[in-house]
Amino acid sequence: MAQPRILILGAPGAGKGTQSANIVEEFDVEHVTTGDALRANKDMDISDMDTEYDTPREYMDQGELVPDEVVNAIVDEALTQADGFVLDGYPRNLEQAEELEEMTDLDVVLMLDVGEEELVHRLTGRRLDPETGEIYHVEYNPPEDEEVEERLVQRDDDDEETVRERLRVYHENTEPVVEYYEEEGTLERVDGEQTPDEVWEDVKATIEDAA
């Protein structure tokens, strides 16, 4: 099959990163994320846009949000350079979804469905090894080394209050995007509460069916 153009949607903790890595390996496509695209194009000349700064780098250096129109241009550039892709982290709102439709034709839109309480359980159980930067989970992926286990810490943004606020903001912004693709008849839902291997089997089959 030709290299597919895939959009993957899902809340924080739904497993988009894990499944995107599987897609990249299986289908030989690029993993395009907003963050990576911004970092790769931070010196892009945006002086022709009516924006405060002339490059994305200046927004990032000031700790300011990069405007939607700049993000759109950067994602467009990244997708143009890719033969096939799995797009992760964009679109974050309805306006970006409409922009994306102008940029490219998607072969499949995947939605990893995971319930709210399971997402909270996954995110609040994450632990960071401050020495290596490795991420573990107290239940799903604990370290084998006791010494490592003893030095694990919970990141501030993984405490329950912060996690629930992140999910609230996600739902508020992204529900319209999910509805948009659902109404178009292009959304393919996958049960994200299965084991990662079972989710991958469903994701792979869904992409192959859409090709």
GROMACS elastic network, one bead per residue, 0.5 to 0.9 nm:
[ bonds ]
;  ai    aj funct       b0    kb
    1     4     6  0.78384   500
    1    27     6  0.87036   500
    1   208     6  0.83441   500
    1   211     6  0.68813   500
    2    27     6  0.87851   500
    2    83     6  0.89512   500
    2    84     6  0.80870   500
    2   211     6  0.79889   500
    3    27     6  0.63967   500
    3    28     6  0.68529   500
    3    29     6  0.62777   500
    3    83     6  0.65292   500
    3    85     6  0.75740   500
    4    27     6  0.74201   500
    4    28     6  0.89562   500
    4    29     6  0.73405   500
    4    83     6  0.82754   500
    4    84     6  0.51671   500
    4    85     6  0.65689   500
    4    86     6  0.80733   500
    4   106     6  0.79694   500
    4   107     6  0.61221   500
    4   108     6  0.80143   500
    4   207     6  0.79268   500
    4   211     6  0.72402   500
    5    29     6  0.81619   500
    5    83     6  0.83347   500
    5    84     6  0.51256   500
    5    85     6  0.50062   500
    5    86     6  0.62068   500
    5    87     6  0.79684   500
    5   104     6  0.85020   500
    5   105     6  0.75054   500
    5   106     6  0.51736   500
    5   107     6  0.52376   500
    5   108     6  0.68920   500
    5   109     6  0.89136   500
    6    84     6  0.79186   500
    6    85     6  0.59829   500
    6    87     6  0.61605   500
    6    88     6  0.89149   500
    6   106     6  0.59653   500
    6   107     6  0.59346   500
    6   108     6  0.51580   500
    6   109     6  0.59878   500
    6   110     6  0.74480   500
    6   207     6  0.80778   500
    7    85     6  0.81309   500
    7    86     6  0.55840   500
    7    88     6  0.65008   500
    7    90     6  0.82793   500
    7    91     6  0.89830   500
    7   106     6  0.70784   500
    7   107     6  0.83130   500
    7   108     6  0.64591   500
    7   110     6  0.61112   500
    7   111     6  0.85629   500
    8    16     6  0.68002   500
    8    19     6  0.88335   500
    8    20     6  0.77465   500
    8    86     6  0.67351   500
    8    87     6  0.61432   500
    8    88     6  0.55731   500
    8    89     6  0.80209   500
    8    90     6  0.87657   500
    8   108     6  0.84944   500
    8   109     6  0.59892   500
    8   111     6  0.60526   500
    8   112     6  0.76252   500
    9    14     6  0.87991   500
    9    16     6  0.72276   500
    9    87     6  0.87197   500
    9    88     6  0.68883   500
    9    89     6  0.74752   500
    9    90     6  0.83586   500
    9    91     6  0.87776   500
    9   109     6  0.74649   500
    9   110     6  0.59442   500
    9   112     6  0.63006   500
    9   113     6  0.88678   500
    9   174     6  0.88938   500
    9   178     6  0.79682   500
   10    13     6  0.80344   500
   10    14     6  0.55874   500
   10    15     6  0.76962   500
   10    16     6  0.65980   500
   10    89     6  0.88495   500
   10   110     6  0.83756   500
   10   111     6  0.56527   500
   10   112     6  0.50320   500
   10   113     6  0.66665   500
   10   114     6  0.79067   500
   10   174     6  0.89116   500
   10   192     6  0.88792   500
   11    14     6  0.53892   500
   11    15     6  0.84178   500
   11    16     6  0.83400   500
   11   112     6  0.79139   500
   11   113     6  0.82245   500
   11   114     6  0.77791   500
   11   119     6  0.78587   500
   11   167     6  0.69331   500
   11   170     6  0.66496   500
   11   171     6  0.77896   500
   11   174     6  0.86901   500
   12    15     6  0.77113   500
   12    16     6  0.81294   500
   12   119     6  0.73356   500
   12   123     6  0.78931   500
   12   163     6  0.87870   500
   12   166     6  0.79555   500
   12   167     6  0.70996   500
   12   170     6  0.79819   500
   13    16     6  0.76826   500
   13    17     6  0.89821   500
   13   114     6  0.84916   500
   13   118     6  0.87136   500
   13   119     6  0.55304   500
   13   120     6  0.80055   500
   13   122     6  0.62527   500
   13   123     6  0.59390   500
   14    17     6  0.85888   500
   14   112     6  0.62004   500
   14   113     6  0.71692   500
   14   114     6  0.59869   500
   14   115     6  0.89692   500
   14   118     6  0.89367   500
   14   119     6  0.66619   500
   14   122     6  0.85702   500
   14   192     6  0.63680   500
   14   193     6  0.81388   500
   15    18     6  0.53936   500
   15    19     6  0.62657   500
   15    20     6  0.84549   500
   15   112     6  0.75109   500
   15   192     6  0.73083   500
   15   196     6  0.78863   500
   16    19     6  0.52690   500
   16    20     6  0.57833   500
   16    21     6  0.84956   500
   16    88     6  0.72449   500
   16    89     6  0.89962   500
   16   112     6  0.74514   500
   17    20     6  0.50984   500
   17    21     6  0.62262   500
   17    22     6  0.87671   500
   17    88     6  0.80195   500
   18    21     6  0.53488   500
   18    22     6  0.65553   500
   18    23     6  0.89033   500
   18   196     6  0.78364   500
   18   200     6  0.89457   500
   19    23     6  0.61900   500
   19    24     6  0.86536   500
   19   196     6  0.78925   500
   19   199     6  0.79562   500
   19   200     6  0.63868   500
   19   203     6  0.77892   500
   20    24     6  0.61563   500
   20    25     6  0.86692   500
   20    31     6  0.67286   500
   20    86     6  0.65162   500
   20    87     6  0.84134   500
   20    88     6  0.77295   500
   21    24     6  0.51606   500
   21    25     6  0.63494   500
   21    26     6  0.86807   500
   21    31     6  0.74872   500
   22    25     6  0.52504   500
   22    26     6  0.60641   500
   22    27     6  0.84110   500
   22   200     6  0.74027   500
   22   204     6  0.87821   500
   23    26     6  0.51597   500
   23    27     6  0.56963   500
   23    28     6  0.75390   500
   23    29     6  0.73588   500
   23    30     6  0.89269   500
   23    31     6  0.84597   500
   23    85     6  0.88957   500
   23    86     6  0.72932   500
   23   200     6  0.86112   500
   23   203     6  0.84074   500
   23   204     6  0.75342   500
   24    27     6  0.56359   500
   24    28     6  0.52085   500
   24    30     6  0.60226   500
   24    31     6  0.63629   500
   24    85     6  0.77226   500
   24    86     6  0.73062   500
   25    28     6  0.55659   500
   25    29     6  0.75311   500
   26    29     6  0.82642   500
   26   204     6  0.84195   500
   27    84     6  0.84888   500
   27    85     6  0.89565   500
   28    84     6  0.76436   500
   28    85     6  0.83976   500
   29    82     6  0.76135   500
   29    83     6  0.70260   500
   29    86     6  0.68163   500
   30    79     6  0.89958   500
   30    82     6  0.64805   500
   30    83     6  0.78735   500
   30    84     6  0.62426   500
   30    86     6  0.62609   500
   30    87     6  0.83575   500
   31    84     6  0.89577   500
   31    85     6  0.57581   500
   31    86     6  0.50769   500
   31    87     6  0.62500   500
   31    88     6  0.73812   500
   32    35     6  0.85976   500
   32    36     6  0.69100   500
   32    37     6  0.66864   500
   32    75     6  0.80490   500
   32    78     6  0.71338   500
   32    79     6  0.75792   500
   32    82     6  0.87821   500
   32    85     6  0.65224   500
   32    86     6  0.60754   500
   32    88     6  0.61957   500
   32    89     6  0.84665   500
   33    36     6  0.53120   500
   33    37     6  0.60347   500
   33    38     6  0.84923   500
   33    75     6  0.82892   500
   33    86     6  0.84302   500
   33    87     6  0.60000   500
   33    89     6  0.56609   500
   33    90     6  0.71608   500
   34    37     6  0.51164   500
   34    38     6  0.60260   500
   34    39     6  0.85848   500
   34    71     6  0.74529   500
   34    74     6  0.82540   500
   34    75     6  0.68106   500
   34    87     6  0.83940   500
   34    88     6  0.72741   500
   34    89     6  0.58626   500
   34    90     6  0.63165   500
   34    91     6  0.89609   500
   35    38     6  0.51614   500
   35    39     6  0.62009   500
   35    40     6  0.86026   500
   35    89     6  0.81615   500
   36    39     6  0.50985   500
   36    40     6  0.60341   500
   36    41     6  0.85403   500
   37    40     6  0.51302   500
   37    41     6  0.61206   500
   37    42     6  0.82599   500
   37    71     6  0.85999   500
   37    74     6  0.63838   500
   37    75     6  0.63900   500
   37    77     6  0.85603   500
   37    78     6  0.63493   500
   38    41     6  0.52017   500
   38    42     6  0.54894   500
   38    56     6  0.72915   500
   38    57     6  0.84461   500
   38    66     6  0.89647   500
   38    71     6  0.73377   500
   38    74     6  0.66042   500
   38    75     6  0.81087   500
   39    42     6  0.52178   500
   39    43     6  0.86531   500
   39    56     6  0.87270   500
   39    57     6  0.81689   500
   40    43     6  0.81831   500
   40    44     6  0.89003   500
   40    78     6  0.89327   500
   41    44     6  0.52179   500
   41    55     6  0.88071   500
   41    56     6  0.75605   500
   41    57     6  0.83962   500
   41    74     6  0.67703   500
   41    77     6  0.88277   500
   41    78     6  0.87565   500
   42    45     6  0.87619   500
   42    55     6  0.64114   500
   42    58     6  0.82651   500
   42    60     6  0.82586   500
   42    74     6  0.88783   500
   43    46     6  0.87325   500
   43    54     6  0.86240   500
   43    55     6  0.53499   500
   43    56     6  0.63059   500
   43    57     6  0.58798   500
   43    58     6  0.86373   500
   44    54     6  0.82120   500
   44    55     6  0.56268   500
   44    56     6  0.68125   500
   44    57     6  0.83386   500
   44    74     6  0.82093   500
   45    48     6  0.77590   500
   45    54     6  0.60331   500
   45    55     6  0.54434   500
   45    56     6  0.82244   500
   46    49     6  0.55455   500
   46    50     6  0.84779   500
   46    51     6  0.78085   500
   46    53     6  0.77705   500
   46    54     6  0.50432   500
   46    55     6  0.55290   500
   46    56     6  0.76563   500
   46    70     6  0.73965   500
   46    73     6  0.89330   500
   47    50     6  0.73413   500
   47    51     6  0.74405   500
   47    53     6  0.73281   500
   47    55     6  0.72511   500
   48    51     6  0.84168   500
   48    54     6  0.81470   500
   49    52     6  0.89193   500
   49    54     6  0.81235   500
   49    69     6  0.83925   500
   49    70     6  0.81904   500
   50    53     6  0.87182   500
   51    54     6  0.71568   500
   51    67     6  0.80357   500
   51    70     6  0.85830   500
   52    59     6  0.86317   500
   53    56     6  0.73608   500
   53    57     6  0.87482   500
   53    58     6  0.62543   500
   53    59     6  0.69851   500
   54    57     6  0.86233   500
   54    58     6  0.74667   500
   55    58     6  0.57572   500
   55    59     6  0.74657   500
   55    70     6  0.89699   500
   56    59     6  0.53757   500
   56    60     6  0.64182   500
   56    61     6  0.87222   500
   56    66     6  0.65380   500
   56    67     6  0.88929   500
   56    70     6  0.73748   500
   56    71     6  0.86527   500
   57    60     6  0.50077   500
   57    61     6  0.59484   500
   57    62     6  0.85302   500
   58    61     6  0.50801   500
   58    62     6  0.62035   500
   58    63     6  0.85919   500
   58    64     6  0.85311   500
   59    62     6  0.52223   500
   59    63     6  0.62160   500
   59    64     6  0.50433   500
   59    65     6  0.64989   500
   59    66     6  0.58098   500
   59    67     6  0.87292   500
   60    64     6  0.58739   500
   60    65     6  0.71872   500
   60    66     6  0.71456   500
   61    64     6  0.76244   500
   62    65     6  0.88620   500
   64    67     6  0.89150   500
   65    68     6  0.87632   500
   66    69     6  0.84310   500
   66    70     6  0.65752   500
   66    71     6  0.66238   500
   67    70     6  0.54421   500
   67    71     6  0.64063   500
   67    72     6  0.87172   500
   68    71     6  0.50058   500
   68    72     6  0.59922   500
   68    73     6  0.86040   500
   68    95     6  0.88194   500
   68    96     6  0.76211   500
   69    72     6  0.50519   500
   69    73     6  0.63040   500
   69    74     6  0.87479   500
   69    96     6  0.88710   500
   70    73     6  0.51280   500
   70    74     6  0.62473   500
   70    75     6  0.86697   500
   71    74     6  0.51290   500
   71    75     6  0.61312   500
   71    76     6  0.84856   500
   72    75     6  0.52459   500
   72    76     6  0.60595   500
   72    77     6  0.86152   500
   72    91     6  0.89940   500
   72    96     6  0.70716   500
   72    99     6  0.70915   500
   72   100     6  0.78540   500
   73    76     6  0.50664   500
   73    77     6  0.62199   500
   73    78     6  0.87453   500
   74    77     6  0.50853   500
   74    78     6  0.62692   500
   74    79     6  0.87130   500
   75    78     6  0.50294   500
   75    79     6  0.61289   500
   75    80     6  0.84876   500
   75    90     6  0.83106   500
   75   100     6  0.86303   500
   75   103     6  0.88465   500
   76    79     6  0.52632   500
   76    80     6  0.60896   500
   76    81     6  0.87504   500
   76   100     6  0.78411   500
   76   103     6  0.60225   500
   76   104     6  0.83280   500
   77    80     6  0.51551   500
   77    81     6  0.64379   500
   77    82     6  0.89620   500
   78    81     6  0.53518   500
   78    82     6  0.65554   500
   79    82     6  0.51565   500
   79    83     6  0.79781   500
   79    84     6  0.80385   500
   79    85     6  0.72922   500
   79    87     6  0.85507   500
   79   103     6  0.80295   500
   79   104     6  0.78345   500
   80    83     6  0.77966   500
   80   103     6  0.83027   500
   80   104     6  0.84064   500
   82    85     6  0.63331   500
   87    90     6  0.67178   500
   87    91     6  0.88012   500
   88    91     6  0.82342   500
   89    92     6  0.66921   500
   90    93     6  0.81217   500
   90    96     6  0.73956   500
   90    97     6  0.79257   500
   90   100     6  0.86589   500
   91    94     6  0.73630   500
   91    95     6  0.80969   500
   91    97     6  0.51958   500
   91    98     6  0.87275   500
   91    99     6  0.85733   500
   91   100     6  0.73115   500
   91   174     6  0.81321   500
   91   177     6  0.74646   500
   92    95     6  0.84704   500
   92    96     6  0.65632   500
   92    97     6  0.76044   500
   92   170     6  0.81971   500
   92   173     6  0.63951   500
   92   174     6  0.57304   500
   92   177     6  0.73670   500
   93    96     6  0.54596   500
   93    97     6  0.64115   500
   93    98     6  0.89580   500
   93   173     6  0.54016   500
   93   174     6  0.55932   500
   93   175     6  0.83700   500
   93   176     6  0.70283   500
   93   177     6  0.59413   500
   94    98     6  0.63349   500
   94    99     6  0.86617   500
   94   173     6  0.79416   500
   94   174     6  0.75930   500
   94   175     6  0.89338   500
   94   176     6  0.60488   500
   94   177     6  0.52312   500
   94   180     6  0.75229   500
   95    98     6  0.52287   500
   95    99     6  0.63229   500
   95   100     6  0.87245   500
   95   177     6  0.88044   500
   96   100     6  0.60590   500
   96   101     6  0.86743   500
   96   177     6  0.87350   500
   97   100     6  0.50465   500
   97   101     6  0.64615   500
   97   177     6  0.65064   500
   97   180     6  0.80169   500
   97   181     6  0.87704   500
   98   101     6  0.52393   500
   98   102     6  0.68844   500
   99   102     6  0.52941   500
   99   103     6  0.65964   500
  100   104     6  0.64029   500
  100   105     6  0.84561   500
  101   104     6  0.58051   500
  101   105     6  0.66117   500
  101   106     6  0.81145   500
  102   105     6  0.81080   500
  106   109     6  0.71156   500
  106   186     6  0.88749   500
  107   186     6  0.85709   500
  107   207     6  0.80675   500
  107   210     6  0.65333   500
  107   211     6  0.68959   500
  108   186     6  0.66113   500
  108   187     6  0.72618   500
  108   188     6  0.73366   500
  108   206     6  0.81384   500
  108   207     6  0.65718   500
  108   210     6  0.63218   500
  108   211     6  0.83217   500
  109   181     6  0.75542   500
  109   186     6  0.60792   500
  109   187     6  0.50391   500
  109   188     6  0.59580   500
  109   189     6  0.85179   500
  109   207     6  0.89958   500
  110   186     6  0.86719   500
  110   187     6  0.60950   500
  110   189     6  0.60095   500
  110   190     6  0.70650   500
  110   203     6  0.76773   500
  110   206     6  0.82537   500
  110   207     6  0.85555   500
  111   178     6  0.79466   500
  111   187     6  0.68231   500
  111   188     6  0.60210   500
  111   190     6  0.59970   500
  111   191     6  0.85225   500
  111   192     6  0.85627   500
  112   188     6  0.87311   500
  112   189     6  0.61695   500
  112   190     6  0.50641   500
  112   191     6  0.61054   500
  112   193     6  0.85385   500
  112   199     6  0.85374   500
  112   203     6  0.89538   500
  113   189     6  0.65371   500
  113   190     6  0.59447   500
  113   191     6  0.51840   500
  113   193     6  0.72629   500
  114   117     6  0.85604   500
  114   118     6  0.66544   500
  114   119     6  0.65711   500
  114   190     6  0.89940   500
  114   191     6  0.68246   500
  114   192     6  0.51572   500
  114   193     6  0.55439   500
  115   118     6  0.54487   500
  115   119     6  0.63219   500
  115   120     6  0.88490   500
  115   192     6  0.86932   500
  115   193     6  0.77814   500
  116   119     6  0.51530   500
  116   120     6  0.62999   500
  116   121     6  0.86769   500
  116   164     6  0.86803   500
  116   167     6  0.79982   500
  117   120     6  0.50486   500
  117   121     6  0.61190   500
  117   122     6  0.86155   500
  118   122     6  0.61211   500
  118   123     6  0.86020   500
  118   193     6  0.77284   500
  119   122     6  0.51167   500
  119   123     6  0.61074   500
  119   124     6  0.84590   500
  119   163     6  0.87092   500
  119   167     6  0.85424   500
  120   123     6  0.52648   500
  120   124     6  0.58656   500
  120   125     6  0.82400   500
  120   158     6  0.88669   500
  120   160     6  0.69040   500
  120   163     6  0.65114   500
  120   164     6  0.69860   500
  120   167     6  0.85869   500
  121   124     6  0.54999   500
  121   125     6  0.60192   500
  121   126     6  0.88393   500
  121   160     6  0.87519   500
  122   125     6  0.53755   500
  122   126     6  0.66793   500
  122   137     6  0.76464   500
  122   139     6  0.87810   500
  122   140     6  0.84753   500
  123   126     6  0.55004   500
  123   137     6  0.85364   500
  123   158     6  0.58111   500
  123   159     6  0.80318   500
  123   160     6  0.81794   500
  123   163     6  0.69368   500
  124   127     6  0.82901   500
  124   137     6  0.87572   500
  124   154     6  0.79181   500
  124   157     6  0.87989   500
  124   158     6  0.50245   500
  124   159     6  0.55561   500
  124   160     6  0.59251   500
  124   163     6  0.72228   500
  125   136     6  0.83331   500
  125   137     6  0.53344   500
  125   138     6  0.54644   500
  125   139     6  0.71352   500
  125   140     6  0.86354   500
  125   154     6  0.80217   500
  125   158     6  0.78161   500
  125   159     6  0.87830   500
  126   135     6  0.67646   500
  126   136     6  0.57057   500
  126   138     6  0.65067   500
  126   139     6  0.88225   500
  126   141     6  0.88421   500
  126   153     6  0.87002   500
  126   154     6  0.66200   500
  126   155     6  0.80287   500
  126   158     6  0.70197   500
  127   134     6  0.84828   500
  127   135     6  0.57564   500
  127   136     6  0.51163   500
  127   137     6  0.56971   500
  127   138     6  0.70106   500
  127   142     6  0.87647   500
  127   152     6  0.57738   500
  127   153     6  0.53736   500
  127   155     6  0.69222   500
  127   158     6  0.84930   500
  128   131     6  0.87251   500
  128   132     6  0.84649   500
  128   133     6  0.62669   500
  128   134     6  0.59592   500
  128   136     6  0.62980   500
  128   137     6  0.86134   500
  128   151     6  0.85832   500
  128   152     6  0.53725   500
  128   153     6  0.52538   500
  128   154     6  0.60969   500
  128   155     6  0.67816   500
  129   132     6  0.56782   500
  129   133     6  0.53019   500
  129   134     6  0.53719   500
  129   135     6  0.64573   500
  129   136     6  0.77420   500
  129   148     6  0.70236   500
  129   149     6  0.81269   500
  129   151     6  0.65084   500
  129   153     6  0.65757   500
  130   133     6  0.54564   500
  130   134     6  0.77315   500
  130   151     6  0.74638   500
  130   152     6  0.68863   500
  130   153     6  0.72404   500
  131   134     6  0.81727   500
  131   151     6  0.84939   500
  132   135     6  0.88741   500
  135   141     6  0.87062   500
  135   152     6  0.89603   500
  136   139     6  0.87847   500
  136   140     6  0.79585   500
  136   141     6  0.53360   500
  136   142     6  0.56128   500
  136   143     6  0.67109   500
  136   152     6  0.83843   500
  137   140     6  0.53597   500
  137   142     6  0.53423   500
  137   143     6  0.82745   500
  138   141     6  0.63247   500
  138   142     6  0.51029   500
  138   143     6  0.84183   500
  139   142     6  0.61923   500
  142   145     6  0.88837   500
  142   149     6  0.74435   500
  143   146     6  0.72516   500
  143   147     6  0.89845   500
  143   148     6  0.65484   500
  143   149     6  0.59016   500
  144   147     6  0.89069   500
  144   148     6  0.78839   500
  144   149     6  0.77347   500
  145   148     6  0.53246   500
  145   149     6  0.63767   500
  145   150     6  0.89133   500
  146   150     6  0.62377   500
  146   151     6  0.89181   500
  147   150     6  0.53156   500
  147   151     6  0.67942   500
  148   151     6  0.54825   500
  148   152     6  0.65294   500
  149   152     6  0.54465   500
  150   153     6  0.86424   500
  154   157     6  0.83224   500
  154   158     6  0.64855   500
  154   159     6  0.73796   500
  155   158     6  0.53474   500
  155   159     6  0.72435   500
  156   159     6  0.59093   500
  156   162     6  0.78153   500
  157   160     6  0.83544   500
  157   161     6  0.86314   500
  157   162     6  0.55505   500
  157   163     6  0.65591   500
  157   166     6  0.87150   500
  158   161     6  0.83249   500
  158   162     6  0.64574   500
  158   163     6  0.57408   500
  159   162     6  0.55961   500
  159   163     6  0.60946   500
  159   164     6  0.87355   500
  160   163     6  0.50256   500
  160   164     6  0.61006   500
  160   165     6  0.85859   500
  161   164     6  0.53594   500
  161   165     6  0.63597   500
  161   166     6  0.87589   500
  162   165     6  0.51115   500
  162   166     6  0.61472   500
  162   167     6  0.86528   500
  163   166     6  0.50725   500
  163   167     6  0.62295   500
  163   168     6  0.86049   500
  164   167     6  0.50949   500
  164   168     6  0.61157   500
  164   169     6  0.87109   500
  165   169     6  0.62521   500
  165   170     6  0.85158   500
  166   169     6  0.52547   500
  166   170     6  0.61147   500
  166   171     6  0.86887   500
  167   171     6  0.60839   500
  167   172     6  0.84804   500
  168   171     6  0.52717   500
  168   172     6  0.61484   500
  168   173     6  0.87026   500
  169   172     6  0.50798   500
  169   173     6  0.61740   500
  169   174     6  0.83103   500
  170   173     6  0.53680   500
  170   174     6  0.56707   500
  170   175     6  0.78013   500
  171   174     6  0.52388   500
  171   175     6  0.52412   500
  171   176     6  0.85344   500
  172   175     6  0.60738   500
  172   176     6  0.78684   500
  173   176     6  0.67797   500
  173   177     6  0.77105   500
  174   177     6  0.50296   500
  174   178     6  0.64104   500
  174   179     6  0.87018   500
  175   178     6  0.51282   500
  175   179     6  0.62100   500
  175   180     6  0.85425   500
  176   179     6  0.50016   500
  176   180     6  0.59899   500
  176   181     6  0.88166   500
  177   181     6  0.65218   500
  177   182     6  0.85666   500
  178   181     6  0.54545   500
  178   182     6  0.60924   500
  178   183     6  0.86437   500
  178   187     6  0.75550   500
  179   183     6  0.59902   500
  179   184     6  0.84766   500
  179   187     6  0.87464   500
  180   183     6  0.53327   500
  180   184     6  0.63577   500
  180   185     6  0.88196   500
  180   187     6  0.88252   500
  181   185     6  0.62120   500
  181   186     6  0.55408   500
  181   187     6  0.52787   500
  182   185     6  0.50668   500
  182   186     6  0.61861   500
  182   187     6  0.50943   500
  182   188     6  0.83228   500
  183   186     6  0.78200   500
  183   187     6  0.83320   500
  184   187     6  0.76557   500
  185   188     6  0.85104   500
  188   206     6  0.74373   500
  189   192     6  0.88429   500
  190   193     6  0.89441   500
  190   199     6  0.70641   500
  190   202     6  0.66275   500
  190   203     6  0.68267   500
  190   206     6  0.85328   500
  191   194     6  0.63475   500
  191   198     6  0.89830   500
  191   199     6  0.67027   500
  191   202     6  0.81841   500
  192   195     6  0.78654   500
  192   196     6  0.78928   500
  192   198     6  0.87695   500
  192   199     6  0.59447   500
  193   196     6  0.83300   500
  193   199     6  0.77997   500
  194   197     6  0.79500   500
  194   198     6  0.58217   500
  194   199     6  0.58085   500
  195   198     6  0.51880   500
  195   199     6  0.61771   500
  195   200     6  0.85760   500
  196   199     6  0.50596   500
  196   200     6  0.61036   500
  196   201     6  0.87323   500
  197   200     6  0.50256   500
  197   201     6  0.63263   500
  197   202     6  0.88506   500
  198   201     6  0.51346   500
  198   202     6  0.64972   500
  198   203     6  0.86799   500
  199   202     6  0.52478   500
  199   203     6  0.61181   500
  199   204     6  0.85991   500
  200   204     6  0.59173   500
  200   205     6  0.84023   500
  201   204     6  0.52638   500
  201   205     6  0.61683   500
  201   206     6  0.85847   500
  202   205     6  0.51758   500
  202   206     6  0.60624   500
  202   207     6  0.86778   500
  203   206     6  0.51490   500
  203   207     6  0.62911   500
  203   208     6  0.86778   500
  204   207     6  0.52844   500
  204   208     6  0.62002   500
  204   209     6  0.85956   500
  205   208     6  0.51084   500
  205   209     6  0.60316   500
  205   210     6  0.85949   500
  206   209     6  0.51555   500
  206   210     6  0.62767   500
  206   211     6  0.88695   500
  207   210     6  0.51644   500
  207   211     6  0.64143   500
  208   211     6  0.52996   500
